Amino acid sequence: MLKLRDKSLEHLAGEKQRITPARNMITRDATTNQYRSEALASIHETMEALHELGAIDKQTMREFDDSCLTPPASFPPEAMRALREREHRSQPVFARYLNVSKNLISDWERGVKRPGGPALRLPTVIEKHGIQSIA
């Protein structure tokens, strides 16, 4: 499953300075529960550093992303409305923050439609860190 390229381990060890910024970034992500566990956050951090160095290919990194990252939680209609009201925003203003139409926010809150993809990840971020985190 792991596909290493031609770089030697000595060369990778010499690249420690480039690895450090990525580690700090991954550590912050792990604290926001973006990973399934702390162990998977650590493994993902290592694999991301190896990818930056060119030791593993893009496809292998995608496989690790898929296995390590948590899927976003679903938002029932009541939770979406409660989130918007907690942030003291009207439907049109909340829609602008999420880059969707005000009618779509209304549909989510009535249960006519459910958010998916990026539109589902943003409410998760807002719930954890507040609307200012995406402003």
Secondary structure, DSSP 8 states (H G I E B T S, - for coil): ---B-S--HHHHHHTHHHHHHHHHHHHHHHHTT-BS-HHHHHHHHHHHHHHHHTSB-HHHHHHHHHHHB-------HHHHHHHHHHTT--HHHHHHHHTS-HHHHHHHHHTSS---THHHHHHHHHHHH-GGGT-
